[in-house]
């Protein structure tokens, strides 16, 4: 079955079609690409079923900061997310030039600076996802799971993401997997 690019599919029909056109020999990631009404949107959402990827979270506090700074200066970045206590941000500033371009520098906008970093780390390991529009264009790219997830799990993750962005801020939604063509989804 081919994807009809002029047609809007329901999420369920789009997911069925996505499974039919996915040909990769690995468990593909299911992605949502959203055209928003404006740039500068950002937020985070707790996906009920996570993304299917284990997130390696490192906590920067008074006990670990010196080791983290040394490792980053040596080019050893072995984490997907860095959560920092506010008291160590001064020391982290030394390595901001390495962490910033990779999107790993903790900041209050994405909730990665906290007085209780252990709680924040658990939240992100449990399926919390940060989303934001691109710098130049009002487009949001987000992962909602893997093709191996059940349809209901993907749909619940999709609904949680859409709710966190707000339907009135969305113009168009495209569903795709790692190696598939995009499928336009109706959302209202």
VEXLO-787353 format. One record per residue: residue in one letter; y, z, x of N, C-alpha, C, O in turn; chain; residue number from 1. Coordinates in nm, 2 decimals. Atoms other than C-alpha are relative to their C-alpha. Example, Ala and Ser with C-alpha at 12.3 -4.5 7.8 and 13.67 -1.06 7.14 Angstrom:
REM residues 2
{"A" {-0.12 0.00 0.09} {-0.45 0.78 1.23} {0.12 0.00 0.09} {0.12 0.07 0.19} "A" 1}
{"S" {-0.11 0.00 -0.09} {-0.11 0.71 1.37} {0.11 0.08 -0.08} {0.22 0.09 -0.03} "A" 2}
REM end
This chain:
REM residues 188
{"X" {-0.12 0.00 0.08} {0.00 0.00 0.00} {0.12 0.00 0.09} {0.13 0.08 0.18} "A" 1}
{"X" {-0.12 0.02 -0.07} {0.34 -0.10 0.13} {0.11 0.09 -0.06} {0.11 0.12 -0.18} "A" 2}
{"X" {-0.11 -0.08 0.05} {0.66 0.11 0.11} {0.10 -0.10 -0.06} {0.14 -0.20 0.01} "A" 3}
{"X" {-0.10 0.08 0.06} {0.91 -0.05 -0.13} {0.14 0.07 0.03} {0.17 0.17 -0.03} "A" 4}
{"X" {-0.13 -0.06 -0.05} {1.25 0.02 0.04} {0.11 0.00 -0.11} {0.21 0.07 -0.09} "A" 5}
{"X" {-0.10 0.01 0.10} {1.44 -0.06 -0.28} {-0.03 0.11 -0.11} {0.05 0.13 -0.20} "A" 6}
{"X" {0.04 -0.09 0.11} {1.26 0.21 -0.49} {0.02 0.15 0.05} {0.00 0.18 0.16} "A" 7}
{"X" {-0.01 -0.14 -0.02} {1.32 0.58 -0.52} {-0.13 0.06 -0.05} {-0.17 0.04 -0.16} "A" 8}
{"X" {0.12 -0.07 0.04} {1.00 0.79 -0.53} {0.02 0.14 -0.03} {0.11 0.21 0.03} "A" 9}
{"X" {0.01 -0.14 0.02} {0.93 1.13 -0.66} {-0.05 0.06 0.13} {-0.12 -0.01 0.20} "A" 10}
{"X" {0.06 -0.06 -0.13} {0.84 1.38 -0.38} {-0.15 -0.01 0.00} {-0.20 -0.05 0.11} "A" 11}
{"X" {0.14 0.01 0.00} {0.48 1.38 -0.49} {-0.05 -0.14 0.02} {-0.15 -0.16 0.10} "A" 12}
{"X" {0.04 0.14 -0.02} {0.45 1.00 -0.51} {0.03 -0.04 0.15} {-0.05 -0.11 0.21} "A" 13}
{"X" {-0.04 0.04 -0.13} {0.64 0.97 -0.18} {-0.10 0.06 0.10} {-0.13 0.00 0.21} "A" 14}
{"X" {0.09 -0.07 -0.09} {0.40 1.22 -0.01} {-0.14 -0.07 -0.01} {-0.20 -0.09 0.10} "A" 15}
{"X" {0.13 0.07 0.02} {0.09 1.03 -0.15} {0.01 -0.13 0.08} {-0.08 -0.17 0.16} "A" 16}
{"X" {-0.02 0.13 -0.07} {0.24 0.70 -0.01} {0.01 0.03 0.15} {-0.05 -0.05 0.23} "A" 17}
{"X" {-0.01 -0.04 -0.14} {0.32 0.88 0.32} {-0.14 0.01 0.06} {-0.16 -0.03 0.18} "A" 18}
{"X" {0.13 -0.02 -0.05} {-0.04 0.98 0.36} {-0.08 -0.13 0.02} {-0.16 -0.15 0.11} "A" 19}
{"X" {0.06 0.13 0.00} {-0.15 0.62 0.29} {0.04 -0.09 0.12} {-0.03 -0.16 0.18} "A" 20}
{"X" {-0.06 0.08 -0.11} {0.08 0.46 0.55} {-0.01 0.06 0.14} {0.01 -0.01 0.24} "A" 21}
{"X" {0.01 -0.07 -0.13} {0.03 0.72 0.82} {-0.13 -0.04 0.07} {-0.24 -0.03 0.02} "A" 22}
{"X" {0.11 0.06 -0.07} {-0.20 0.56 1.08} {-0.03 0.07 0.13} {-0.13 0.04 0.20} "A" 23}
{"X" {0.01 -0.06 -0.13} {-0.16 0.79 1.38} {-0.13 0.08 0.01} {-0.18 0.13 -0.10} "A" 24}
{"X" {0.13 -0.07 -0.02} {-0.47 0.96 1.52} {0.02 0.15 0.03} {-0.07 0.22 0.09} "A" 25}
{"X" {-0.03 -0.14 -0.02} {-0.30 1.30 1.54} {0.07 0.06 -0.12} {0.10 -0.02 -0.21} "A" 26}
{"X" {-0.06 -0.06 0.12} {-0.16 1.55 1.29} {0.15 -0.02 0.01} {0.22 0.05 0.08} "A" 27}
{"X" {-0.14 0.03 -0.01} {0.18 1.40 1.23} {0.09 0.10 -0.06} {0.05 0.18 -0.15} "A" 28}
{"X" {-0.11 -0.09 0.06} {0.50 1.60 1.16} {0.06 -0.07 -0.12} {0.09 -0.19 -0.11} "A" 29}
{"X" {-0.07 0.06 0.11} {0.65 1.55 0.82} {0.15 0.04 0.01} {0.19 0.16 0.02} "A" 30}
{"X" {-0.15 -0.02 -0.03} {1.03 1.51 0.85} {0.08 -0.04 -0.13} {0.03 -0.13 -0.21} "A" 31}
{"X" {-0.09 0.03 0.10} {1.31 1.50 0.60} {0.14 -0.04 0.07} {0.18 0.03 0.16} "A" 32}
{"X" {-0.13 0.05 -0.05} {1.63 1.30 0.68} {0.10 0.00 -0.12} {0.07 -0.08 -0.21} "A" 33}
{"X" {-0.09 -0.01 0.12} {1.92 1.38 0.45} {0.14 -0.05 0.04} {0.20 0.00 0.14} "A" 34}
{"X" {-0.14 0.04 -0.01} {2.25 1.20 0.42} {0.08 0.09 -0.09} {0.07 0.10 -0.21} "A" 35}
{"X" {-0.08 -0.10 0.07} {2.50 1.47 0.33} {0.14 -0.06 -0.04} {0.17 -0.17 0.01} "A" 36}
{"X" {-0.13 0.05 0.04} {2.84 1.43 0.17} {0.11 0.02 0.11} {0.22 -0.04 0.10} "A" 37}
{"X" {-0.09 -0.03 -0.10} {3.02 1.57 0.47} {-0.07 0.05 0.13} {-0.18 0.10 0.12} "A" 38}
{"X" {0.06 -0.06 -0.12} {2.96 1.66 0.83} {0.05 0.14 0.02} {0.15 0.19 -0.05} "A" 39}
{"X" {-0.04 -0.14 -0.03} {2.99 2.01 0.97} {-0.08 0.10 -0.09} {-0.05 0.22 -0.08} "A" 40}
{"X" {0.08 -0.09 0.07} {2.73 2.16 0.74} {-0.11 0.06 0.09} {-0.16 -0.01 0.18} "A" 41}
{"X" {0.11 -0.07 -0.08} {2.48 2.41 0.89} {-0.05 0.12 -0.08} {0.02 0.17 -0.17} "A" 42}
{"X" {0.06 -0.11 0.06} {2.25 2.68 0.78} {-0.14 0.02 0.05} {-0.18 -0.04 0.14} "A" 43}
{"X" {0.14 -0.01 -0.03} {1.90 2.81 0.80} {-0.07 0.04 -0.12} {-0.02 0.09 -0.22} "A" 44}
{"X" {0.09 -0.03 0.11} {1.61 2.85 0.57} {-0.13 0.05 0.04} {-0.18 0.01 0.15} "A" 45}
{"X" {0.13 -0.05 -0.03} {1.29 3.04 0.56} {-0.10 -0.09 -0.08} {-0.11 -0.08 -0.20} "A" 46}
{"X" {0.10 0.09 0.06} {1.02 2.78 0.49} {-0.12 0.09 -0.04} {-0.17 0.16 0.04} "A" 47}
{"X" {0.11 -0.09 0.04} {0.75 2.95 0.28} {-0.13 -0.02 0.08} {-0.21 0.07 0.09} "A" 48}
{"X" {0.13 0.03 -0.07} {0.47 2.78 0.48} {0.02 -0.04 0.15} {-0.07 -0.09 0.22} "A" 49}
{"X" {-0.03 0.04 -0.14} {0.64 2.73 0.82} {0.00 -0.15 0.03} {0.00 -0.23 -0.07} "A" 50}
{"X" {-0.01 0.15 -0.04} {0.66 2.40 1.01} {-0.13 -0.05 0.06} {-0.14 -0.17 0.08} "A" 51}
{"X" {0.13 0.04 -0.07} {0.31 2.40 1.16} {0.01 0.00 0.15} {-0.09 -0.02 0.22} "A" 52}
{"X" {-0.01 -0.01 -0.15} {0.45 2.45 1.51} {0.03 0.14 0.03} {0.11 0.21 -0.03} "A" 53}
{"X" {-0.02 -0.14 -0.05} {0.43 2.78 1.69} {0.13 0.00 0.08} {0.13 -0.07 0.18} "A" 54}
{"X" {-0.13 -0.01 -0.07} {0.78 2.87 1.80} {-0.01 0.11 0.11} {-0.04 0.22 0.07} "A" 55}
{"X" {0.00 -0.10 -0.11} {0.80 3.04 2.14} {0.14 0.06 0.01} {0.24 0.00 0.05} "A" 56}
{"X" {-0.13 -0.07 0.01} {1.08 3.30 2.10} {0.01 0.10 0.12} {-0.08 0.17 0.14} "A" 57}
{"X" {-0.03 -0.09 -0.10} {1.23 3.49 2.39} {0.12 0.09 -0.04} {0.21 0.04 -0.09} "A" 58}
{"X" {-0.11 -0.09 0.04} {1.45 3.80 2.34} {0.07 0.04 0.13} {0.01 0.09 0.23} "A" 59}
{"X" {-0.08 -0.04 -0.11} {1.73 3.86 2.58} {0.07 0.14 -0.03} {0.16 0.14 -0.12} "A" 60}
{"X" {-0.06 -0.13 0.02} {1.82 4.23 2.60} {0.02 0.06 0.14} {0.00 0.00 0.24} "A" 61}
{"X" {-0.03 -0.06 -0.13} {1.91 4.48 2.87} {-0.11 0.00 0.10} {-0.10 0.01 0.22} "A" 62}
{"X" {0.12 0.00 -0.09} {1.55 4.49 3.00} {-0.03 -0.14 0.05} {-0.09 -0.15 0.17} "A" 63}
{"X" {0.05 0.13 -0.04} {1.49 4.12 3.02} {0.10 -0.10 0.05} {0.07 -0.21 0.10} "A" 64}
{"X" {-0.11 0.10 -0.03} {1.83 3.95 3.08} {-0.01 -0.05 0.14} {0.01 -0.17 0.16} "A" 65}
{"X" {0.00 0.05 -0.14} {1.81 3.94 3.46} {-0.11 -0.10 0.03} {-0.09 -0.20 0.10} "A" 66}
{"X" {0.11 0.10 -0.02} {1.47 3.77 3.46} {0.02 -0.13 -0.07} {0.00 -0.24 -0.01} "A" 67}
{"X" {-0.03 0.13 0.07} {1.58 3.52 3.20} {0.10 -0.08 0.07} {0.08 -0.20 0.09} "A" 68}
{"X" {-0.10 0.07 -0.07} {1.89 3.43 3.39} {-0.05 -0.06 0.13} {-0.02 -0.18 0.16} "A" 69}
{"X" {0.06 0.05 -0.13} {1.70 3.39 3.72} {-0.09 -0.12 -0.03} {-0.08 -0.22 0.03} "A" 70}
{"X" {0.09 0.11 0.03} {1.43 3.17 3.55} {0.08 -0.12 -0.04} {0.04 -0.23 0.00} "A" 71}
{"X" {-0.08 0.11 0.04} {1.69 2.95 3.38} {0.07 -0.07 0.11} {0.08 -0.19 0.12} "A" 72}
{"X" {-0.06 0.06 -0.11} {1.88 2.90 3.70} {-0.09 -0.08 0.09} {-0.05 -0.17 0.15} "A" 73}
{"X" {0.10 0.07 -0.07} {1.56 2.79 3.86} {-0.06 -0.12 -0.08} {-0.16 -0.18 -0.03} "A" 74}
{"X" {0.05 0.11 0.08} {1.50 2.54 3.58} {-0.13 0.04 -0.08} {-0.19 -0.05 -0.14} "A" 75}
{"X" {0.12 -0.04 0.07} {1.22 2.74 3.42} {0.04 0.05 -0.14} {0.08 0.17 -0.16} "A" 76}
{"X" {-0.03 -0.04 0.14} {1.28 2.74 3.05} {-0.13 -0.02 -0.08} {-0.17 -0.13 -0.11} "A" 77}
{"X" {0.13 0.01 0.06} {0.96 2.83 2.88} {0.00 0.06 -0.14} {-0.09 0.13 -0.19} "A" 78}
{"X" {-0.02 -0.05 0.13} {1.09 2.91 2.53} {0.06 -0.11 -0.09} {0.13 -0.20 -0.04} "A" 79}
{"X" {-0.06 0.09 0.10} {1.19 2.72 2.21} {0.12 0.05 -0.06} {0.21 -0.02 -0.11} "A" 80}
{"X" {-0.11 -0.06 0.06} {1.44 2.97 2.10} {0.03 0.13 0.08} {-0.06 0.20 0.12} "A" 81}
{"X" {-0.04 -0.12 -0.07} {1.64 3.25 2.27} {0.09 0.08 -0.10} {0.19 0.04 -0.15} "A" 82}
{"X" {-0.07 -0.09 0.09} {1.75 3.55 2.06} {0.06 0.10 0.10} {0.00 0.16 0.18} "A" 83}
{"X" {-0.07 -0.09 -0.09} {2.01 3.77 2.23} {0.07 0.12 -0.07} {0.12 0.11 -0.18} "A" 84}
{"X" {-0.07 -0.12 0.04} {2.15 4.12 2.19} {0.15 -0.03 0.04} {0.17 -0.08 0.15} "A" 85}
{"X" {-0.14 0.03 -0.04} {2.54 4.10 2.19} {0.04 0.06 0.14} {0.12 0.00 0.20} "A" 86}
{"X" {-0.04 -0.06 -0.12} {2.56 4.33 2.49} {-0.04 -0.09 0.13} {0.02 -0.06 0.23} "A" 87}
{"X" {0.04 0.08 -0.12} {2.40 4.06 2.72} {0.06 -0.13 0.00} {0.03 -0.21 0.09} "A" 88}
{"X" {-0.05 0.14 0.01} {2.60 3.76 2.62} {0.09 -0.03 0.12} {0.10 -0.15 0.16} "A" 89}
{"X" {-0.08 0.02 -0.12} {2.83 3.81 2.92} {-0.08 -0.06 0.12} {-0.04 -0.15 0.19} "A" 90}
{"X" {0.09 0.04 -0.11} {2.54 3.77 3.16} {-0.06 -0.14 -0.03} {-0.08 -0.22 0.06} "A" 91}
{"X" {0.05 0.13 0.04} {2.40 3.47 2.96} {0.10 -0.11 0.02} {0.06 -0.22 0.04} "A" 92}
{"X" {-0.10 0.10 -0.02} {2.73 3.29 3.00} {-0.02 -0.07 0.13} {0.02 -0.19 0.14} "A" 93}
{"X" {0.02 0.06 -0.13} {2.63 3.22 3.36} {-0.09 -0.12 -0.01} {-0.08 -0.22 0.07} "A" 94}
{"X" {0.10 0.11 0.01} {2.35 2.99 3.24} {0.03 -0.09 -0.13} {-0.06 -0.17 -0.17} "A" 95}
{"X" {-0.04 0.08 0.12} {2.53 2.84 2.93} {-0.01 -0.15 0.03} {-0.04 -0.22 -0.06} "A" 96}
{"X" {0.00 0.14 -0.03} {2.56 2.51 3.11} {-0.14 -0.06 0.00} {-0.16 -0.18 -0.02} "A" 97}
{"X" {0.14 0.04 0.01} {2.18 2.49 3.12} {-0.06 0.01 -0.14} {-0.12 -0.08 -0.19} "A" 98}
{"X" {0.06 -0.02 0.14} {2.10 2.63 2.77} {0.08 -0.08 -0.10} {0.02 -0.12 -0.20} "A" 99}
{"X" {-0.08 0.06 0.10} {2.39 2.48 2.58} {-0.04 -0.15 -0.04} {-0.06 -0.17 -0.16} "A" 100}
{"X" {0.04 0.13 0.03} {2.30 2.11 2.61} {-0.14 -0.02 -0.07} {-0.17 -0.11 -0.14} "A" 101}
{"X" {0.13 0.00 0.06} {1.94 2.19 2.51} {0.00 0.07 -0.14} {-0.11 0.07 -0.20} "A" 102}
{"X" {-0.01 -0.07 0.13} {2.06 2.38 2.20} {-0.07 0.13 0.00} {-0.11 0.19 -0.11} "A" 103}
{"X" {0.07 -0.12 -0.01} {1.91 2.70 2.33} {0.10 0.12 0.02} {0.05 0.24 0.02} "A" 104}
{"X" {-0.10 -0.11 -0.02} {2.23 2.91 2.39} {0.02 0.07 -0.13} {0.05 0.01 -0.23} "A" 105}
{"X" {-0.02 -0.08 0.12} {2.24 3.19 2.14} {0.14 0.00 -0.05} {0.24 0.00 0.03} "A" 106}
{"X" {-0.13 -0.01 0.06} {2.53 3.19 1.90} {-0.01 0.05 -0.14} {-0.11 0.04 -0.21} "A" 107}
{"X" {0.00 -0.06 0.13} {2.63 3.36 1.58} {-0.02 -0.10 -0.12} {-0.07 -0.06 -0.22} "A" 108}
{"X" {0.01 0.10 0.11} {2.64 3.04 1.37} {-0.14 -0.03 -0.04} {-0.17 -0.04 -0.15} "A" 109}
{"X" {0.14 0.02 0.03} {2.27 2.99 1.40} {-0.08 0.12 -0.01} {-0.21 0.12 -0.02} "A" 110}
{"X" {0.07 -0.13 0.02} {2.18 3.36 1.38} {-0.08 0.04 0.11} {-0.18 0.12 0.09} "A" 111}
{"X" {0.08 -0.03 -0.12} {2.05 3.39 1.73} {0.06 0.11 0.09} {0.01 0.14 0.20} "A" 112}
{"X" {-0.05 -0.12 -0.06} {2.27 3.68 1.83} {-0.01 0.11 -0.10} {0.04 0.10 -0.21} "A" 113}
{"X" {0.03 -0.11 0.10} {2.17 4.01 1.67} {-0.01 0.14 0.07} {-0.06 0.14 0.18} "A" 114}
{"X" {0.02 -0.14 -0.04} {2.18 4.39 1.71} {-0.15 0.03 -0.01} {-0.20 0.13 0.06} "A" 115}
{"X" {0.15 -0.02 0.02} {1.81 4.37 1.60} {-0.07 -0.13 0.03} {-0.13 -0.19 -0.06} "A" 116}
{"X" {0.06 0.13 -0.04} {1.67 4.08 1.80} {-0.15 -0.01 -0.03} {-0.20 -0.13 -0.06} "A" 117}
{"X" {0.14 0.01 0.03} {1.31 4.17 1.73} {-0.03 -0.05 -0.14} {-0.12 -0.13 -0.17} "A" 118}
{"X" {0.01 0.05 0.14} {1.36 4.12 1.35} {0.03 -0.14 -0.01} {-0.04 -0.22 -0.08} "A" 119}
{"X" {-0.04 0.14 0.00} {1.53 3.79 1.41} {-0.11 -0.09 0.06} {-0.14 -0.19 0.00} "A" 120}
{"X" {0.11 0.07 -0.07} {1.25 3.68 1.64} {-0.12 -0.02 -0.10} {-0.18 -0.13 -0.11} "A" 121}
{"X" {0.11 0.01 0.10} {0.99 3.76 1.37} {0.03 -0.10 -0.11} {-0.05 -0.18 -0.16} "A" 122}
{"X" {-0.04 0.10 0.11} {1.19 3.56 1.11} {-0.02 -0.14 0.05} {-0.07 -0.22 -0.03} "A" 123}
{"X" {0.01 0.14 -0.05} {1.20 3.25 1.33} {-0.15 -0.04 0.03} {-0.19 -0.15 0.01} "A" 124}
{"X" {0.14 0.03 -0.02} {0.83 3.28 1.42} {-0.07 -0.01 -0.13} {-0.18 -0.08 -0.13} "A" 125}
{"X" {0.06 0.01 0.13} {0.75 3.31 1.05} {0.04 -0.12 -0.08} {0.01 -0.13 -0.20} "A" 126}
{"X" {-0.03 0.13 0.07} {0.89 2.97 0.96} {0.15 -0.02 -0.03} {0.18 -0.12 -0.10} "A" 127}
{"X" {-0.14 0.03 0.02} {1.27 3.00 0.96} {0.05 -0.12 0.08} {0.00 -0.14 0.20} "A" 128}
{"X" {-0.04 0.13 -0.07} {1.44 2.67 1.05} {0.16 0.00 -0.01} {0.21 0.01 -0.12} "A" 129}
{"X" {-0.14 0.03 0.00} {1.80 2.61 1.15} {0.02 -0.15 -0.03} {-0.05 -0.23 0.02} "A" 130}
{"X" {-0.03 0.14 0.03} {1.95 2.29 1.01} {0.15 -0.02 0.01} {0.23 0.07 -0.01} "A" 131}
{"X" {-0.15 0.03 0.00} {2.29 2.12 1.07} {0.01 -0.16 0.00} {-0.08 -0.23 0.03} "A" 132}
{"X" {-0.03 0.14 -0.01} {2.45 1.78 1.04} {0.02 -0.04 0.14} {0.06 0.04 0.23} "A" 133}
{"X" {-0.03 0.05 -0.13} {2.48 1.56 1.34} {0.15 0.01 0.03} {0.23 0.03 -0.06} "A" 134}
{"X" {-0.14 -0.02 -0.04} {2.81 1.59 1.54} {0.09 -0.11 -0.06} {0.20 -0.08 -0.11} "A" 135}
{"X" {-0.09 0.12 0.04} {2.94 1.24 1.44} {-0.03 -0.05 -0.14} {0.06 -0.11 -0.20} "A" 136}
{"X" {0.04 0.05 0.14} {2.76 1.17 1.11} {-0.05 0.11 -0.09} {-0.11 0.21 -0.04} "A" 137}
{"X" {0.05 -0.10 0.09} {2.68 1.37 0.80} {-0.15 -0.02 -0.03} {-0.19 -0.04 -0.15} "A" 138}
{"X" {0.14 0.02 0.01} {2.30 1.34 0.86} {-0.07 0.13 0.05} {-0.04 0.18 0.15} "A" 139}
{"X" {0.07 -0.12 -0.03} {2.06 1.64 0.86} {-0.15 -0.05 0.02} {-0.21 -0.12 -0.06} "A" 140}
{"X" {0.14 0.03 -0.03} {1.71 1.60 1.03} {-0.07 0.14 0.00} {-0.03 0.23 0.06} "A" 141}
{"X" {0.07 -0.12 0.00} {1.46 1.87 0.95} {-0.15 -0.03 -0.02} {-0.20 -0.13 -0.07} "A" 142}
{"X" {0.15 0.01 0.01} {1.08 1.93 0.98} {-0.04 0.09 -0.12} {0.00 0.21 -0.12} "A" 143}
{"X" {0.05 -0.09 0.11} {0.90 2.06 0.67} {-0.15 0.03 0.01} {-0.20 0.09 -0.08} "A" 144}
{"X" {0.14 -0.03 -0.02} {0.55 2.07 0.80} {-0.08 -0.11 0.07} {-0.02 -0.19 0.14} "A" 145}
{"X" {0.09 0.10 -0.05} {0.25 1.87 0.91} {-0.08 -0.07 -0.11} {-0.09 -0.02 -0.22} "A" 146}
{"X" {0.07 0.08 0.10} {0.05 1.60 0.73} {-0.13 0.07 -0.04} {-0.18 0.05 -0.15} "A" 147}
{"X" {0.12 -0.08 0.03} {-0.25 1.84 0.74} {0.03 0.11 -0.11} {-0.06 0.16 -0.17} "A" 148}
{"X" {-0.03 -0.10 0.10} {-0.06 2.08 0.50} {-0.04 -0.06 -0.14} {-0.05 -0.18 -0.15} "A" 149}
{"X" {0.02 0.04 0.14} {-0.15 2.07 0.13} {0.13 -0.05 -0.06} {0.24 -0.01 -0.02} "A" 150}
{"X" {-0.12 0.05 0.07} {0.09 1.88 -0.10} {0.09 0.11 -0.05} {0.21 0.10 -0.04} "A" 151}
{"X" {-0.07 -0.11 0.06} {0.19 2.20 -0.27} {0.08 0.07 0.11} {0.20 0.11 0.09} "A" 152}
{"X" {-0.07 -0.07 -0.11} {0.28 2.36 0.07} {0.12 -0.08 0.04} {0.23 -0.03 0.06} "A" 153}
{"X" {-0.11 0.09 -0.04} {0.50 2.06 0.17} {0.10 0.00 -0.11} {0.22 0.00 -0.07} "A" 154}
{"X" {-0.10 0.00 0.11} {0.66 2.05 -0.17} {0.08 0.13 -0.01} {0.20 0.13 -0.03} "A" 155}
{"X" {-0.07 -0.13 0.00} {0.75 2.42 -0.16} {0.10 0.01 0.12} {0.21 0.06 0.11} "A" 156}
{"X" {-0.09 0.00 -0.11} {0.90 2.38 0.19} {0.11 -0.09 -0.02} {0.23 -0.06 0.01} "A" 157}
{"X" {-0.10 0.10 0.04} {1.09 2.07 0.07} {0.10 0.07 -0.09} {0.22 0.06 -0.07} "A" 158}
{"X" {-0.09 -0.06 0.10} {1.23 2.26 -0.23} {0.09 0.12 0.07} {0.21 0.13 0.03} "A" 159}
{"X" {-0.07 -0.11 -0.06} {1.33 2.56 -0.01} {0.12 -0.06 0.09} {0.23 -0.01 0.09} "A" 160}
{"X" {-0.10 0.06 -0.08} {1.52 2.33 0.23} {0.11 -0.06 -0.09} {0.23 -0.04 -0.05} "A" 161}
{"X" {-0.10 0.06 0.09} {1.70 2.14 -0.05} {0.08 0.11 -0.06} {0.21 0.09 -0.07} "A" 162}
{"X" {-0.08 -0.11 0.07} {1.80 2.47 -0.22} {0.09 0.06 0.10} {0.21 0.09 0.07} "A" 163}
{"X" {-0.09 -0.06 -0.10} {1.94 2.60 0.11} {0.12 -0.09 0.04} {0.23 -0.04 0.07} "A" 164}
{"X" {-0.11 0.10 -0.03} {2.15 2.28 0.16} {0.09 -0.01 -0.12} {0.21 -0.02 -0.11} "A" 165}
{"X" {-0.06 0.01 0.13} {2.25 2.26 -0.21} {0.01 -0.15 -0.04} {0.06 -0.24 0.03} "A" 166}
{"X" {0.01 0.13 0.05} {2.19 1.95 -0.42} {0.13 -0.08 0.00} {0.13 -0.20 0.02} "A" 167}
{"X" {-0.13 0.07 0.02} {2.56 1.87 -0.47} {0.05 -0.05 0.14} {0.15 -0.12 0.14} "A" 168}
{"X" {-0.05 0.05 -0.13} {2.60 1.82 -0.09} {-0.09 -0.11 0.06} {-0.07 -0.16 0.17} "A" 169}
{"X" {0.09 0.10 -0.05} {2.32 1.56 -0.07} {0.03 -0.14 -0.07} {0.04 -0.14 -0.19} "A" 170}
{"X" {-0.01 0.14 0.05} {2.36 1.18 -0.11} {-0.13 -0.07 -0.01} {-0.16 -0.14 -0.11} "A" 171}
{"X" {0.13 0.07 -0.01} {2.02 1.05 -0.01} {-0.10 0.08 0.09} {-0.06 0.14 0.18} "A" 172}
{"X" {0.10 -0.07 -0.07} {1.69 1.19 0.11} {-0.11 -0.11 0.04} {-0.15 -0.19 -0.04} "A" 173}
{"X" {0.11 0.09 -0.04} {1.43 1.00 0.32} {-0.11 0.09 0.06} {-0.09 0.18 0.14} "A" 174}
{"X" {0.12 -0.07 -0.04} {1.08 1.13 0.38} {-0.08 -0.09 0.10} {-0.09 -0.21 0.07} "A" 175}
{"X" {0.08 0.08 -0.09} {0.88 1.02 0.68} {-0.09 0.09 0.09} {-0.07 0.21 0.09} "A" 176}
{"X" {0.07 -0.08 -0.10} {0.62 1.13 0.93} {0.03 -0.05 0.14} {0.11 -0.15 0.15} "A" 177}
{"X" {-0.03 0.03 -0.14} {0.62 1.10 1.31} {0.00 -0.16 0.02} {0.09 -0.21 0.09} "A" 178}
{"X" {0.02 0.15 -0.03} {0.50 0.73 1.30} {0.01 -0.09 -0.12} {-0.03 -0.20 -0.11} "A" 179}
{"X" {0.00 0.08 0.12} {0.57 0.61 0.95} {0.14 -0.05 -0.03} {0.24 -0.01 0.03} "A" 180}
{"X" {-0.14 0.05 0.05} {0.85 0.41 0.78} {0.05 0.11 -0.09} {-0.02 0.20 -0.14} "A" 181}
{"X" {-0.07 -0.10 0.09} {1.10 0.61 0.58} {-0.03 -0.04 -0.15} {-0.04 -0.15 -0.19} "A" 182}
{"X" {0.02 0.02 0.15} {1.04 0.66 0.20} {0.11 0.07 -0.07} {0.13 0.19 -0.05} "A" 183}
{"X" {-0.11 -0.06 0.07} {1.34 0.72 -0.02} {-0.05 0.09 -0.11} {-0.14 0.05 -0.19} "A" 184}
{"X" {0.05 -0.10 0.10} {1.30 1.03 -0.24} {0.11 0.03 -0.09} {0.23 0.05 -0.06} "A" 185}
{"X" {-0.10 -0.05 0.10} {1.48 1.12 -0.56} {0.00 0.15 0.00} {-0.11 0.21 0.02} "A" 186}
{"X" {-0.01 -0.15 -0.02} {1.60 1.48 -0.56} {0.07 0.07 -0.11} {0.07 0.20 -0.11} "A" 187}
{"X" {-0.07 -0.07 0.11} {1.79 1.56 -0.88} {-0.06 -0.01 -0.13} {-0.02 0.04 -0.23} "A" 188}
REM end
